[in-house]
Amino acid sequence: MQIGVIGLGRMGANISRRLMRAGHSTVVWDANPSSVQGLGADGATPASGLADLVGKLTASPRTVWVMLPHGKITEDTIAQLAGMLGKGDIVIDGGNTYYKDDVRRGRELAAKGLRYLDVGTSGGVWGLERGYCLMIGGETDAVNHLDPIFKALAPGMGSIERTGGREELDPRAEQGYIHAGPVGAGHFVKMIHNGIEYGMMQAMAEGFDILKGRASAKLPADERYDLNTADIAEVWRRGSVVTSWLLDLTAAALARDEELSSFSGVVEDSGEGRWTIEAAIEEAVPAEVLAASLFTRFRSRQDHTFAEKVLSAMRLGFGGHVEAPKKE
C-alpha cells in the first residue's frame, strides 16, 4: 500500500522505514529537509511540502499519517490537509493527541467527507526493530482498509506465550494492534496506558531509591547495606514477578553508571498523565497511585532524588527523552 507520512522525528521516520521494509511505499515530508533527504535515501518518495505530498499519493483512498507533537502544529497540519484531500480519503493522527480533540476533529473532517483515525502508538525509539503497539480509533471500514499498514507496524506474536481463552476474541490483539472503538477511543486507551506507565515507573524508581538509601549513616551500623543496585536490577530481570521492559532499561542504565551521574532528575510530563487524572475525575474513579506519580514529576523540577534519576534513565531508554534543564 501507499501512505504519506508527515513528521519524521524519532518515531515518524522509523514508522516509514518499518513500512518500507514490509513492502509498502511512503511519501514523506518534514520541516527539516535533511530528514526528508534521509528517508529518500532509504527508499521513500520525498515531498517538498504538504501539497506536494498529497499530489504524489496515487492510491485511492489517499492516506496520510501525521506524526507530530500534539497541539497547534498537528491542528494546523490536519486543517491544511483537509483542504487538499477528497471524499473518502483518510487522515491518521499517530501522535499523543488529547482524545477529546480527536472527537471534535473527527466531526469536522466527516463533514467534509474525510475519514479520521486516531492511532495511539507505543514503541518509542525501539519501534523499528520491535514493532509498535497500536490502539486505533475510528470507523471500521477505514481501519479494515488499512489493516496491512497496521499489521506491518505491529510487533506480531513474537515469542510471547499465548493467553488461554482468547480463541473467540479479536486475533489482532495478539499481533500487537487493536481497533479500540470509534474516533477518540485509540488515543483514550493510549492515554491510560501512559498514565499506568507513570505509576509503574514511579514505583520502580522509588524502590531503587530505598535500596540505595540503605547505606545511609543515619541507620544503625548493623542495619546498613551497601547494595549493588545494578546487580539487583539484573537479577530481578530473570524470573521475578517485576520483570518488564522498564526494568530492562533500568538495569542497562545502572550497569553503565550505578550513580546515574549523567542525569539531573528533572522529569517532564508529556500530557497523558494529566489527561488520565482528568478522566479519572470525570468518572469518579480513584487513581491515587497515578495521581501521586504525576505530582512527583512536578516536584522533580524543584528538587531531585535518586528516584528521579532512575525515571530519567528509563525515559531516555524507551523514548529517547532528554532531560529538560532545571528551572531556576
Buried (B, 14 or more C-beta within 10 A) or exposed (E): BBBBBBBBBBBBBBBBBBBBEEEBBBBBBBEEEEBBEBBEEBEBBBBEEBBEBBBBBEEEBBBBBBBBBBBEBBBEBBEBBBEBBEEBBBBBBBBBBBBBBBBEBBEBBEEEEBBBBBBBBBBBBBBBEBBBBBBBBBBEEBBEBBBBBBBBBBBEEEEEEEEEEEEEEEEBEBBBBBBBBBBBBBBBBBBBBBBBBBBBBBBBBBBBBEBBBEEEEEEEEEEBEEBEBBEBBBEBBEEEEEEBEBBBBBBBBBEEEBEBEEBBBBBBBBBBBBBBBEBBEEEEEEBEBBBBBBBBBEEBBEEBBBBBBBBBBBBBBBBEBEBEEEEE
